[in-house]
Amino acid sequence: MAKKNKKIRETTIENYYDLKVDKVDELVAALKDDGGASDEEISFDIFDCTGVDDPKNVTRGGKQKKFDPYKTDFLGKVPACIKALFVKWWFAGMVCFFFMWGIGLDGLDAMVLLGAVLGIVVDALVNPLLRYMETDKREYNAYMMFPFPFKAFWTFFTNIIYYVLIMVCVNYCYLGLNELINFISGNTDAFHIAVGVEPLLFGTFCVLADMVFIGIKDLIVWLVKRGKKEKSNV
């Protein structure tokens, strides 16, 4: 019975995605044929298509703007590296703002909590958002530690563990920065905190530490692929 139901469901899905060729032909014929009234080509002017006479739809030369389905929007012109780094930086700063400042933890508890939360956010929000923006070139793979196009439970836990490690690195970044500032200023107090944790610098340190590890991973993957390619060419 279960096999029969499964077969019915699969058949239904296949039929659902069947291309209705006859309907497409009818649509094309309707667009080409206007009842013999005229032989003019179909207009792509916004006014002719929508019937809305809006001054915004008129160019400086007085002509009607045309629909352009291949027009690239503003975000499409921004390089993928800038968009990926900004998304990662913004979400890291958000985690710091809501959980570091909101709860008020510090020390080991803060590192573990922030790392776990950031790992969940990356797995549930950041990586799917990068997948949504990517093209067939997979240009955002270079900005993800686990660039898998499918959902898997193991990536959820590995992201949590990985970003706890990132939090440890971020903590050392703050310690090193404070030591450097104290050394330059001549302050001998080892416990003096010159720079506290805040979202902007926290997000910057997170992205820097994250991209160092991702860069190492990408280098290893590139070396492995290069080795396999050289072996296949021999």
N, C-alpha and C positions, 0 to 999 in steps of 0.2 A: 504493500500500500504506500509505504514511504517513497519507494522508487518511482511509483506511478505519479505521485504528487510532485516529486522533484522534476520528472520529465515534463509534466504539464507546465510547471513554473518556468523551466528553461525555454519551452516552446513559446510561452506567452512573451517572455523577454525578447526572444528572437523576433517574433512578429511585431513587437512594439517598436523595434528599431528598423523594421523594413522600410526601405525608401519607396514612397508612393509615387512611382514614375508617372503614372497616368495623371495624377494631380499636378505634378510639376509641368507636364506638357500642356495641361489646360491653362495653367498660370502664365506660361510663356506665350501661348497663343493669345490670351486675353490682353497681355501687355503689347503685343505686336499689332493686334487687330483692334481698331477703334470703330468697327462697324462700317468701314469704308468712307467715313466722314472726311478724313484727311490722311496724307502720307507723311506728316511731320514726325520727326523722331521724338521719343519720349524726353520730356524736359526734366532736368535735375535741379532746376531752380527751387530754392526753398519756398518761395511764394507759390509756385505752381504745384508743389507737392503738398504743402500744408494749407494754403489759402490764407495764411496769416501775413499781413503786410506790416512787418516790424522794421523800424529804421535800423536796428542792429543787423538785419540780414541784408543790408545794402553796402556794397563796397564804396570806397572813396570816389571811384569813377562813376558811381551811380548805377552799377550793374547789380543784379541779384546774386547773392552768394549761392554756391552750389553745394549739394551734399557730397562729401568726400569720405567714403567708408575706409579709406586707407590713410587718412590723416593721422599723424602722430601727435598725441597730446603732450603737454608740458612734462609730465612725469616720465613719459616714454623717452624723452630726450636726455634725462638725467642718467649718467653712467650707473651701471649695476653696482659697482663697488661703493659709490656714495650712498645709494639707497640701502644696500645691505648693512653697511656700517652704521648708518643713522638709525635704522630699525633696531639693531642690536644695542646701540648706545641708549636709545630712548627707553626701551623696555628695562634695561639694567638700571637706569636712573629711576624709573617708576617703582621697581622693586625696592630700591633703597629708600625712596620717599615714603612708601606705604608701610614697609615692614621694619626698616631700620629706625626711622624717625617715629613711625606710628606706635611701634611696640616698645621701643627704647631699650633694646638688648645690646650687649657688647661682649667682646671676648669670644670664646669658643662657641657659645650658644648662638651668637649672631652669625658666625661663619657658617655653621651647619644649617641654620634656618634659612639664611639668605641663599646659600647654595642650593638647597632643596627647592625653595620657591622659584628661583631663577631657572633651574633645570626643568621644572614643570611648565613655566611660562614659555621657555624656548621650545619645548616639545609640543605644547598645545597651541601656541600662538605664533611665535617667531618663525619657526621652520615652515608651518603651513602658509604663512603670509609670503615668505620668500618663494615657496612653490607656486603660489598664485600669480606672482609677478613674473616668473621666469618664462622663457620661450623654449623652443625645441633645442636650443643650444645648451641648456642647463647651466647658465652662467652663474647661478647662485650656489652651485655645489662647492665652489671654492671658499665659501663663507659659512659652511656648516660642518661641524665635526662628524656628524652621522648623516650624510646626505642620501637617505634612502627614500625613494618616492612612495613607498607603501607604509602603512601604519603597522607597527610591531610593538608588542609590549616591552621587549627588552630595551628598545631605545628610550623608553620612559625612564627606566631605572638607571641606565647608563648615563643619560643626560643629568640626572640628579647627582650621581657620583662625580661626574666630570665637573659640574659647576661648583660642587663643594671644594674640589681641588682648585678651581679658579678663584674661589673666595680666599683660600689660603695664600695664593699668589697676590691677590689684591691687598691682603693684610700686610704682606711683606713690602709691597709697593708703598703703602702709607708709612710703614716703619722706616724704610729707606729714605723717603722724601723728608720725613721729620728729622732724621739723623743728619741729612745733608743740610737742611736749613739751620739746625742747631750748630752744626760745625762751622758754617759760613758766618753765622751771627756771633759765634764765640760763646754760646750758652753751654755750660757744662752740666746742666741738669738733664740726666738721662731720661727722666719721666716727663719732660716738658713736651707738650703736644702743640706744635706750631700750626699744623693743618688738620682740621677735623674731617669727619666723614660727612659728605654732602652729595646729593644726587649727580651733579655735573661731573665732578672729578671721579666719583665712584664709577659712573658709567664709562668714563674714558679709560680708567684702569681695567675695568672688566673687558672692554673691547680689545685693549692692547694685549692682555694676558691670553684672551681667547684666540686672537689671531696668531699669536706666537705658536700656540699648540696646533691650531689648524694649519698653519704654514708648515710645521714639521710633518704633520700627517700628509698634507698634499705633496710634499717633497718625497716622502717615502713611497706614496702611491705612484708618483711619476717615475721614480727610479725602478720600481718593480715592473711597471708597464714597459719602460724602456728596455729592461733586461729581457723580458719576454719577447719583445719585438726583435731584438738583436738575435736571440736564439732561433726565432722563426725564420729569419733571413739567412741564417747560416746553412 
